Amino acid sequence: MKAFFQSVGVLVGYNFALPYYLSFCKHVKEVAVEFAPWSFFMGGFYYLVHGRKLRPIPRIPIRTLDKITSKYNILHLNWLHYVVNHQLLNVNVRGAKIYTHHGSGRYLSPYELKGLQSIVDKVDAFVVPSHFVAKNLRQIIGYKPLVIHHGVDPRIHNVMLDKGKAKKCLGISNNEEKIVLWNARMSPEKDLEILLDAIPMILRSIPNTSFLIKGRTVRERKRIIAKLKETKRNFKRNVMVDISWTPYHKMVYHYRCADVFVHTSLDEAFGLTLVEAMACGTPVVAANTATAPEILGNAGILFTPHDQHDLAEKVVKVLIDEKLKGRLSQAGIERIEKCGFTWKDAAKKYASLYSSLL
């Protein structure tokens, strides 16, 4: 069995860790990974160097894609707009076509809705990364997709890195300081602003708290950046901002230095940062919406969306209660294993799906 795997965006774990573990699955002879250079430099190189049956293919012109995919019996597509715009559903493949959808299914444009309907008609398997997305799409397009959860790579995200060393590497000199981490794309649906509103309340309860805002900027960021700058001016000593791109395998330093990870996102297809924090033993406080309840279970604390007072209360609760913090840390690690939220487990499920279609 030989698979051609199309990457999507900058999801390094999905684009490279999943194909890497696929290459070790039974009956898989080769996995060709078509990727964009940026995703490679953000951490994909780690897996391409170590993958024994991975074949890297830089993104190629559509006119030559048909010649390449004809050599494979699995075509795994991932990028909705690219698939539809370039008619990838019509390329030649000797076996089965699979599509994994990476959006939440909540806010589909007419163009996206039409594209999804055409994909459903032409692929042999349609996969989504959560039951939340499956439910949304079933209501919208009347089709129930298969669910294969995304995951984390425990070889990279784990508790092995000493918290003090992690702080030192990030330039945090005060080991007594409490660290609250936020890590996401700086777009409106990620709702960074609710955390910024909660910061004054958290500091009133625990003055020796610092907030590490690890964000990636996007076009819609102007209002968010303005508010972030205002918060930084008002609480200069307590707010650290990093909007640089950090390679996938380096993010463990941020998770391990944190006493709590705050997930404010209002819309997710899965929530990769949730499982990355959990695997690193970092307690999670998340908005009670989208995929957070499904992924966290009892391994995190949920707050009411749009309610900065509830968020502040829940963060303070975790920071001051060492027993609760320890319980959440252990519960997160155990849930990763119990629910199979790893790329290795996801690879086994995809490999089984591939085999069933041939």
Contacts in CASP RR format, 6 or more apart in sequence:
PFRMAT RR
TARGET T0000
AUTHOR 0000-0000-0000
METHOD contacts of the structure
MODEL  1
MKAFFQSVGVLVGYNFALPYYLSFCKHVKEVAVEFAPWSFFMGGFYYLVH
GRKLRPIPRIPIRTLDKITSKYNILHLNWLHYVVNHQLLNVNVRGAKIYT
HHGSGRYLSPYELKGLQSIVDKVDAFVVPSHFVAKNLRQIIGYKPLVIHH
GVDPRIHNVMLDKGKAKKCLGISNNEEKIVLWNARMSPEKDLEILLDAIP
MILRSIPNTSFLIKGRTVRERKRIIAKLKETKRNFKRNVMVDISWTPYHK
MVYHYRCADVFVHTSLDEAFGLTLVEAMACGTPVVAANTATAPEILGNAG
ILFTPHDQHDLAEKVVKVLIDEKLKGRLSQAGIERIEKCGFTWKDAAKKY
ASLYSSLL
1 27 0 8 1.000
1 28 0 8 1.000
1 29 0 8 1.000
1 73 0 8 1.000
1 74 0 8 1.000
1 351 0 8 1.000
1 354 0 8 1.000
1 355 0 8 1.000
1 358 0 8 1.000
2 28 0 8 1.000
2 29 0 8 1.000
2 30 0 8 1.000
2 31 0 8 1.000
2 32 0 8 1.000
2 71 0 8 1.000
2 72 0 8 1.000
2 73 0 8 1.000
2 74 0 8 1.000
3 19 0 8 1.000
3 22 0 8 1.000
3 28 0 8 1.000
3 30 0 8 1.000
3 31 0 8 1.000
3 32 0 8 1.000
3 72 0 8 1.000
3 73 0 8 1.000
3 74 0 8 1.000
3 75 0 8 1.000
3 76 0 8 1.000
3 354 0 8 1.000
4 32 0 8 1.000
4 34 0 8 1.000
4 68 0 8 1.000
4 69 0 8 1.000
4 72 0 8 1.000
4 74 0 8 1.000
4 75 0 8 1.000
4 76 0 8 1.000
4 93 0 8 1.000
5 18 0 8 1.000
5 19 0 8 1.000
5 22 0 8 1.000
5 31 0 8 1.000
5 32 0 8 1.000
5 33 0 8 1.000
5 34 0 8 1.000
5 76 0 8 1.000
5 78 0 8 1.000
6 34 0 8 1.000
6 75 0 8 1.000
6 76 0 8 1.000
6 77 0 8 1.000
6 78 0 8 1.000
6 79 0 8 1.000
6 82 0 8 1.000
6 83 0 8 1.000
6 88 0 8 1.000
7 14 0 8 1.000
7 15 0 8 1.000
7 16 0 8 1.000
7 33 0 8 1.000
7 34 0 8 1.000
7 35 0 8 1.000
7 36 0 8 1.000
7 39 0 8 1.000
7 78 0 8 1.000
7 79 0 8 1.000
8 14 0 8 1.000
8 15 0 8 1.000
8 78 0 8 1.000
8 79 0 8 1.000
8 102 0 8 1.000
9 15 0 8 1.000
9 36 0 8 1.000
9 39 0 8 1.000
9 79 0 8 1.000
10 38 0 8 1.000
10 39 0 8 1.000
10 42 0 8 1.000
11 39 0 8 1.000
11 102 0 8 1.000
11 272 0 8 1.000
12 39 0 8 1.000
12 42 0 8 1.000
12 43 0 8 1.000
12 44 0 8 1.000
12 247 0 8 1.000
12 248 0 8 1.000
13 44 0 8 1.000
13 151 0 8 1.000
13 153 0 8 1.000
13 248 0 8 1.000
13 272 0 8 1.000
13 343 0 8 1.000
14 78 0 8 1.000
14 102 0 8 1.000
14 150 0 8 1.000
14 272 0 8 1.000
14 343 0 8 1.000
15 33 0 8 1.000
15 35 0 8 1.000
15 39 0 8 1.000
15 44 0 8 1.000
16 33 0 8 1.000
16 35 0 8 1.000
16 39 0 8 1.000
16 43 0 8 1.000
16 44 0 8 1.000
16 46 0 8 1.000
16 47 0 8 1.000
16 48 0 8 1.000
17 47 0 8 1.000
17 153 0 8 1.000
17 343 0 8 1.000
18 343 0 8 1.000
18 346 0 8 1.000
18 347 0 8 1.000
18 350 0 8 1.000
19 31 0 8 1.000
19 33 0 8 1.000
19 47 0 8 1.000
19 54 0 8 1.000
19 347 0 8 1.000
20 47 0 8 1.000
20 50 0 8 1.000
20 51 0 8 1.000
20 54 0 8 1.000
20 343 0 8 1.000
20 347 0 8 1.000
21 343 0 8 1.000
21 344 0 8 1.000
21 346 0 8 1.000
21 347 0 8 1.000
21 348 0 8 1.000
22 28 0 8 1.000
22 31 0 8 1.000
22 347 0 8 1.000
22 350 0 8 1.000
22 351 0 8 1.000
23 30 0 8 1.000
23 31 0 8 1.000
23 51 0 8 1.000
23 52 0 8 1.000
23 53 0 8 1.000
23 54 0 8 1.000
24 52 0 8 1.000
24 53 0 8 1.000
24 347 0 8 1.000
25 347 0 8 1.000
25 348 0 8 1.000
25 351 0 8 1.000
26 351 0 8 1.000
27 351 0 8 1.000
27 355 0 8 1.000
28 53 0 8 1.000
28 351 0 8 1.000
28 354 0 8 1.000
29 53 0 8 1.000
30 53 0 8 1.000
30 55 0 8 1.000
30 72 0 8 1.000
31 53 0 8 1.000
31 54 0 8 1.000
31 55 0 8 1.000
32 54 0 8 1.000
32 55 0 8 1.000
32 56 0 8 1.000
32 57 0 8 1.000
32 68 0 8 1.000
32 72 0 8 1.000
33 48 0 8 1.000
33 54 0 8 1.000
33 55 0 8 1.000
33 56 0 8 1.000
33 57 0 8 1.000
34 57 0 8 1.000
34 58 0 8 1.000
34 59 0 8 1.000
34 60 0 8 1.000
35 44 0 8 1.000
35 56 0 8 1.000
35 57 0 8 1.000
35 58 0 8 1.000
35 59 0 8 1.000
36 58 0 8 1.000
36 59 0 8 1.000
37 58 0 8 1.000
40 48 0 8 1.000
40 56 0 8 1.000
41 247 0 8 1.000
42 245 0 8 1.000
42 247 0 8 1.000
42 248 0 8 1.000
43 247 0 8 1.000
43 248 0 8 1.000
43 249 0 8 1.000
44 248 0 8 1.000
46 248 0 8 1.000
46 249 0 8 1.000
47 54 0 8 1.000
48 54 0 8 1.000
48 56 0 8 1.000
57 68 0 8 1.000
60 68 0 8 1.000
62 86 0 8 1.000
62 87 0 8 1.000
62 88 0 8 1.000
65 88 0 8 1.000
65 91 0 8 1.000
66 91 0 8 1.000
66 92 0 8 1.000
69 75 0 8 1.000
69 91 0 8 1.000
69 92 0 8 1.000
69 93 0 8 1.000
70 92 0 8 1.000
70 93 0 8 1.000
70 94 0 8 1.000
71 94 0 8 1.000
72 93 0 8 1.000
72 94 0 8 1.000
73 93 0 8 1.000
73 94 0 8 1.000
73 95 0 8 1.000
73 96 0 8 1.000
73 358 0 8 1.000
74 93 0 8 1.000
74 95 0 8 1.000
74 96 0 8 1.000
74 98 0 8 1.000
74 354 0 8 1.000
74 357 0 8 1.000
74 358 0 8 1.000
75 88 0 8 1.000
75 91 0 8 1.000
75 93 0 8 1.000
75 95 0 8 1.000
75 96 0 8 1.000
75 97 0 8 1.000
75 98 0 8 1.000
76 98 0 8 1.000
76 99 0 8 1.000
76 100 0 8 1.000
76 350 0 8 1.000
77 83 0 8 1.000
77 88 0 8 1.000
77 89 0 8 1.000
77 97 0 8 1.000
77 98 0 8 1.000
77 99 0 8 1.000
77 100 0 8 1.000
77 119 0 8 1.000
77 123 0 8 1.000
78 99 0 8 1.000
78 100 0 8 1.000
78 102 0 8 1.000
80 101 0 8 1.000
80 102 0 8 1.000
80 103 0 8 1.000
80 112 0 8 1.000
80 115 0 8 1.000
80 116 0 8 1.000
80 119 0 8 1.000
81 112 0 8 1.000
82 88 0 8 1.000
83 89 0 8 1.000
83 99 0 8 1.000
83 119 0 8 1.000
84 111 0 8 1.000
84 115 0 8 1.000
84 118 0 8 1.000
84 119 0 8 1.000
89 97 0 8 1.000
89 118 0 8 1.000
89 119 0 8 1.000
89 122 0 8 1.000
89 123 0 8 1.000
95 357 0 8 1.000
95 358 0 8 1.000
96 124 0 8 1.000
96 125 0 8 1.000
96 354 0 8 1.000
96 357 0 8 1.000
96 358 0 8 1.000
97 122 0 8 1.000
97 123 0 8 1.000
97 124 0 8 1.000
97 125 0 8 1.000
98 123 0 8 1.000
98 124 0 8 1.000
98 125 0 8 1.000
98 126 0 8 1.000
98 127 0 8 1.000
98 350 0 8 1.000
98 353 0 8 1.000
98 354 0 8 1.000
98 357 0 8 1.000
99 119 0 8 1.000
99 123 0 8 1.000
99 125 0 8 1.000
99 126 0 8 1.000
99 127 0 8 1.000
100 127 0 8 1.000
100 128 0 8 1.000
100 129 0 8 1.000
100 148 0 8 1.000
101 116 0 8 1.000
101 126 0 8 1.000
101 127 0 8 1.000
101 128 0 8 1.000
101 133 0 8 1.000
101 137 0 8 1.000
101 145 0 8 1.000
101 269 0 8 1.000
102 129 0 8 1.000
102 269 0 8 1.000
103 133 0 8 1.000
103 269 0 8 1.000
104 132 0 8 1.000
104 133 0 8 1.000
104 136 0 8 1.000
104 267 0 8 1.000
104 268 0 8 1.000
104 269 0 8 1.000
104 290 0 8 1.000
104 291 0 8 1.000
105 133 0 8 1.000
105 136 0 8 1.000
105 137 0 8 1.000
105 140 0 8 1.000
105 269 0 8 1.000
106 136 0 8 1.000
106 267 0 8 1.000
107 267 0 8 1.000
108 116 0 8 1.000
108 140 0 8 1.000
113 140 0 8 1.000
113 141 0 8 1.000
116 137 0 8 1.000
116 141 0 8 1.000
117 141 0 8 1.000
119 126 0 8 1.000
120 126 0 8 1.000
120 141 0 8 1.000
120 143 0 8 1.000
124 357 0 8 1.000
125 146 0 8 1.000
125 353 0 8 1.000
125 357 0 8 1.000
126 143 0 8 1.000
126 145 0 8 1.000
126 146 0 8 1.000
127 145 0 8 1.000
127 146 0 8 1.000
127 147 0 8 1.000
127 148 0 8 1.000
127 350 0 8 1.000
127 353 0 8 1.000
128 134 0 8 1.000
128 137 0 8 1.000
128 145 0 8 1.000
128 146 0 8 1.000
128 147 0 8 1.000
128 148 0 8 1.000
128 269 0 8 1.000
129 147 0 8 1.000
129 148 0 8 1.000
129 149 0 8 1.000
129 150 0 8 1.000
129 269 0 8 1.000
129 270 0 8 1.000
130 147 0 8 1.000
130 149 0 8 1.000
130 268 0 8 1.000
130 269 0 8 1.000
130 270 0 8 1.000
130 291 0 8 1.000
130 294 0 8 1.000
130 295 0 8 1.000
131 147 0 8 1.000
131 294 0 8 1.000
132 268 0 8 1.000
132 269 0 8 1.000
132 290 0 8 1.000
132 291 0 8 1.000
132 294 0 8 1.000
133 145 0 8 1.000
133 147 0 8 1.000
133 269 0 8 1.000
133 270 0 8 1.000
133 291 0 8 1.000
134 144 0 8 1.000
134 145 0 8 1.000
134 146 0 8 1.000
134 147 0 8 1.000
137 143 0 8 1.000
137 144 0 8 1.000
137 145 0 8 1.000
138 144 0 8 1.000
138 145 0 8 1.000
146 353 0 8 1.000
148 346 0 8 1.000
148 349 0 8 1.000
148 350 0 8 1.000
148 353 0 8 1.000
149 270 0 8 1.000
149 339 0 8 1.000
149 340 0 8 1.000
149 341 0 8 1.000
149 345 0 8 1.000
149 346 0 8 1.000
150 270 0 8 1.000
150 271 0 8 1.000
150 272 0 8 1.000
150 275 0 8 1.000
150 341 0 8 1.000
150 343 0 8 1.000
150 346 0 8 1.000
151 270 0 8 1.000
151 272 0 8 1.000
151 275 0 8 1.000
151 340 0 8 1.000
151 341 0 8 1.000
151 342 0 8 1.000
151 343 0 8 1.000
151 345 0 8 1.000
151 346 0 8 1.000
152 272 0 8 1.000
152 275 0 8 1.000
152 276 0 8 1.000
152 278 0 8 1.000
152 279 0 8 1.000
152 336 0 8 1.000
152 341 0 8 1.000
152 342 0 8 1.000
152 343 0 8 1.000
153 342 0 8 1.000
153 343 0 8 1.000
153 344 0 8 1.000
154 279 0 8 1.000
154 336 0 8 1.000
154 342 0 8 1.000
156 248 0 8 1.000
156 249 0 8 1.000
156 252 0 8 1.000
157 251 0 8 1.000
157 252 0 8 1.000
157 255 0 8 1.000
157 275 0 8 1.000
157 276 0 8 1.000
157 279 0 8 1.000
157 280 0 8 1.000
158 252 0 8 1.000
158 279 0 8 1.000
158 280 0 8 1.000
159 256 0 8 1.000
159 280 0 8 1.000
159 281 0 8 1.000
159 333 0 8 1.000
161 252 0 8 1.000
161 253 0 8 1.000
161 256 0 8 1.000
161 280 0 8 1.000
162 256 0 8 1.000
163 256 0 8 1.000
163 257 0 8 1.000
164 175 0 8 1.000
164 257 0 8 1.000
166 252 0 8 1.000
166 253 0 8 1.000
166 254 0 8 1.000
166 256 0 8 1.000
166 257 0 8 1.000
167 173 0 8 1.000
167 175 0 8 1.000
167 179 0 8 1.000
167 257 0 8 1.000
169 253 0 8 1.000
170 212 0 8 1.000
170 253 0 8 1.000
170 254 0 8 1.000
170 257 0 8 1.000
172 179 0 8 1.000
172 210 0 8 1.000
172 240 0 8 1.000
172 257 0 8 1.000
174 208 0 8 1.000
176 208 0 8 1.000
177 208 0 8 1.000
177 209 0 8 1.000
177 210 0 8 1.000
178 206 0 8 1.000
178 208 0 8 1.000
178 209 0 8 1.000
178 210 0 8 1.000
178 259 0 8 1.000
178 260 0 8 1.000
178 319 0 8 1.000
179 209 0 8 1.000
179 210 0 8 1.000
179 211 0 8 1.000
179 212 0 8 1.000
179 257 0 8 1.000
179 258 0 8 1.000
179 259 0 8 1.000
179 260 0 8 1.000
180 195 0 8 1.000
180 202 0 8 1.000
180 209 0 8 1.000
180 210 0 8 1.000
180 211 0 8 1.000
180 212 0 8 1.000
180 258 0 8 1.000
180 259 0 8 1.000
180 260 0 8 1.000
180 261 0 8 1.000
180 262 0 8 1.000
180 315 0 8 1.000
180 319 0 8 1.000
181 212 0 8 1.000
181 214 0 8 1.000
181 254 0 8 1.000
181 255 0 8 1.000
181 257 0 8 1.000
181 258 0 8 1.000
181 260 0 8 1.000
181 261 0 8 1.000
181 262 0 8 1.000
181 277 0 8 1.000
181 282 0 8 1.000
182 192 0 8 1.000
182 195 0 8 1.000
182 211 0 8 1.000
182 212 0 8 1.000
182 213 0 8 1.000
182 214 0 8 1.000
182 215 0 8 1.000
182 261 0 8 1.000
182 262 0 8 1.000
182 264 0 8 1.000
183 214 0 8 1.000
183 215 0 8 1.000
183 251 0 8 1.000
183 254 0 8 1.000
183 255 0 8 1.000
183 261 0 8 1.000
183 273 0 8 1.000
184 190 0 8 1.000
184 192 0 8 1.000
184 215 0 8 1.000
184 216 0 8 1.000
184 263 0 8 1.000
184 264 0 8 1.000
184 265 0 8 1.000
184 273 0 8 1.000
185 215 0 8 1.000
185 216 0 8 1.000
185 218 0 8 1.000
186 192 0 8 1.000
186 215 0 8 1.000
186 216 0 8 1.000
186 217 0 8 1.000
186 218 0 8 1.000
186 221 0 8 1.000
186 224 0 8 1.000
186 225 0 8 1.000
186 228 0 8 1.000
186 243 0 8 1.000
187 218 0 8 1.000
187 220 0 8 1.000
187 221 0 8 1.000
187 224 0 8 1.000
188 220 0 8 1.000
188 224 0 8 1.000
189 265 0 8 1.000
189 266 0 8 1.000
189 267 0 8 1.000
190 264 0 8 1.000
190 265 0 8 1.000
190 266 0 8 1.000
191 264 0 8 1.000
191 265 0 8 1.000
191 266 0 8 1.000
191 287 0 8 1.000
191 305 0 8 1.000
191 306 0 8 1.000
192 213 0 8 1.000
192 215 0 8 1.000
192 224 0 8 1.000
192 228 0 8 1.000
192 264 0 8 1.000
193 224 0 8 1.000
193 227 0 8 1.000
194 264 0 8 1.000
194 287 0 8 1.000
194 305 0 8 1.000
194 306 0 8 1.000
194 307 0 8 1.000
194 308 0 8 1.000
194 311 0 8 1.000
195 211 0 8 1.000
195 213 0 8 1.000
195 262 0 8 1.000
195 264 0 8 1.000
195 308 0 8 1.000
195 311 0 8 1.000
196 227 0 8 1.000
196 228 0 8 1.000
196 231 0 8 1.000
197 308 0 8 1.000
198 308 0 8 1.000
198 309 0 8 1.000
198 311 0 8 1.000
198 312 0 8 1.000
198 315 0 8 1.000
199 211 0 8 1.000
199 231 0 8 1.000
199 235 0 8 1.000
199 238 0 8 1.000
199 239 0 8 1.000
200 234 0 8 1.000
200 235 0 8 1.000
201 308 0 8 1.000
201 309 0 8 1.000
201 312 0 8 1.000
201 316 0 8 1.000
202 209 0 8 1.000
202 312 0 8 1.000
202 315 0 8 1.000
202 316 0 8 1.000
202 319 0 8 1.000
203 209 0 8 1.000
203 235 0 8 1.000
203 238 0 8 1.000
205 312 0 8 1.000
205 316 0 8 1.000
205 320 0 8 1.000
206 316 0 8 1.000
206 319 0 8 1.000
206 320 0 8 1.000
209 238 0 8 1.000
209 319 0 8 1.000
210 237 0 8 1.000
210 238 0 8 1.000
210 239 0 8 1.000
210 240 0 8 1.000
211 235 0 8 1.000
211 238 0 8 1.000
211 239 0 8 1.000
211 240 0 8 1.000
212 240 0 8 1.000
212 242 0 8 1.000
212 254 0 8 1.000
212 257 0 8 1.000
212 258 0 8 1.000
213 228 0 8 1.000
213 239 0 8 1.000
213 240 0 8 1.000
213 241 0 8 1.000
213 242 0 8 1.000
214 242 0 8 1.000
214 246 0 8 1.000
214 251 0 8 1.000
214 254 0 8 1.000
215 241 0 8 1.000
215 242 0 8 1.000
215 243 0 8 1.000
216 243 0 8 1.000
216 245 0 8 1.000
217 225 0 8 1.000
217 243 0 8 1.000
228 241 0 8 1.000
231 239 0 8 1.000
232 239 0 8 1.000
232 241 0 8 1.000
246 254 0 8 1.000
251 276 0 8 1.000
252 280 0 8 1.000
255 261 0 8 1.000
255 276 0 8 1.000
255 277 0 8 1.000
255 280 0 8 1.000
255 281 0 8 1.000
255 282 0 8 1.000
256 280 0 8 1.000
256 282 0 8 1.000
258 277 0 8 1.000
258 282 0 8 1.000
259 282 0 8 1.000
259 283 0 8 1.000
259 318 0 8 1.000
259 319 0 8 1.000
259 325 0 8 1.000
260 282 0 8 1.000
260 283 0 8 1.000
260 284 0 8 1.000
260 285 0 8 1.000
260 315 0 8 1.000
260 318 0 8 1.000
260 319 0 8 1.000
260 325 0 8 1.000
261 273 0 8 1.000
261 277 0 8 1.000
261 282 0 8 1.000
261 283 0 8 1.000
261 284 0 8 1.000
261 285 0 8 1.000
262 284 0 8 1.000
262 285 0 8 1.000
262 286 0 8 1.000
262 311 0 8 1.000
262 315 0 8 1.000
263 271 0 8 1.000
263 273 0 8 1.000
263 274 0 8 1.000
263 277 0 8 1.000
263 284 0 8 1.000
263 285 0 8 1.000
263 286 0 8 1.000
263 287 0 8 1.000
263 292 0 8 1.000
264 286 0 8 1.000
264 287 0 8 1.000
264 311 0 8 1.000
265 271 0 8 1.000
265 286 0 8 1.000
265 287 0 8 1.000
265 290 0 8 1.000
265 292 0 8 1.000
266 287 0 8 1.000
266 289 0 8 1.000
266 290 0 8 1.000
266 305 0 8 1.000
267 289 0 8 1.000
267 290 0 8 1.000
268 290 0 8 1.000
268 291 0 8 1.000
268 292 0 8 1.000
269 291 0 8 1.000
270 291 0 8 1.000
270 295 0 8 1.000
271 291 0 8 1.000
271 292 0 8 1.000
271 295 0 8 1.000
274 284 0 8 1.000
274 286 0 8 1.000
274 291 0 8 1.000
274 292 0 8 1.000
274 295 0 8 1.000
274 296 0 8 1.000
275 295 0 8 1.000
275 336 0 8 1.000
275 341 0 8 1.000
277 284 0 8 1.000
278 284 0 8 1.000
278 296 0 8 1.000
278 299 0 8 1.000
278 332 0 8 1.000
278 333 0 8 1.000
278 335 0 8 1.000
278 336 0 8 1.000
278 341 0 8 1.000
279 332 0 8 1.000
279 333 0 8 1.000
279 336 0 8 1.000
281 329 0 8 1.000
281 330 0 8 1.000
281 332 0 8 1.000
281 333 0 8 1.000
282 329 0 8 1.000
283 300 0 8 1.000
283 301 0 8 1.000
283 318 0 8 1.000
283 324 0 8 1.000
283 325 0 8 1.000
283 326 0 8 1.000
283 328 0 8 1.000
283 329 0 8 1.000
284 296 0 8 1.000
284 299 0 8 1.000
284 300 0 8 1.000
284 301 0 8 1.000
284 328 0 8 1.000
284 332 0 8 1.000
285 300 0 8 1.000
285 301 0 8 1.000
285 302 0 8 1.000
285 303 0 8 1.000
285 311 0 8 1.000
285 314 0 8 1.000
285 315 0 8 1.000
285 318 0 8 1.000
286 292 0 8 1.000
286 296 0 8 1.000
286 300 0 8 1.000
286 301 0 8 1.000
286 302 0 8 1.000
286 303 0 8 1.000
287 302 0 8 1.000
287 303 0 8 1.000
287 304 0 8 1.000
287 305 0 8 1.000
288 302 0 8 1.000
288 303 0 8 1.000
288 304 0 8 1.000
288 305 0 8 1.000
289 305 0 8 1.000
292 302 0 8 1.000
293 302 0 8 1.000
295 341 0 8 1.000
296 302 0 8 1.000
296 335 0 8 1.000
297 335 0 8 1.000
298 331 0 8 1.000
298 335 0 8 1.000
299 328 0 8 1.000
299 331 0 8 1.000
299 332 0 8 1.000
299 334 0 8 1.000
299 335 0 8 1.000
300 328 0 8 1.000
300 331 0 8 1.000
300 332 0 8 1.000
301 314 0 8 1.000
301 317 0 8 1.000
301 318 0 8 1.000
301 328 0 8 1.000
302 314 0 8 1.000
303 310 0 8 1.000
303 311 0 8 1.000
303 313 0 8 1.000
303 314 0 8 1.000
304 310 0 8 1.000
304 311 0 8 1.000
317 324 0 8 1.000
318 324 0 8 1.000
318 325 0 8 1.000
318 328 0 8 1.000
319 325 0 8 1.000
335 341 0 8 1.000
336 342 0 8 1.000
340 346 0 8 1.000
END
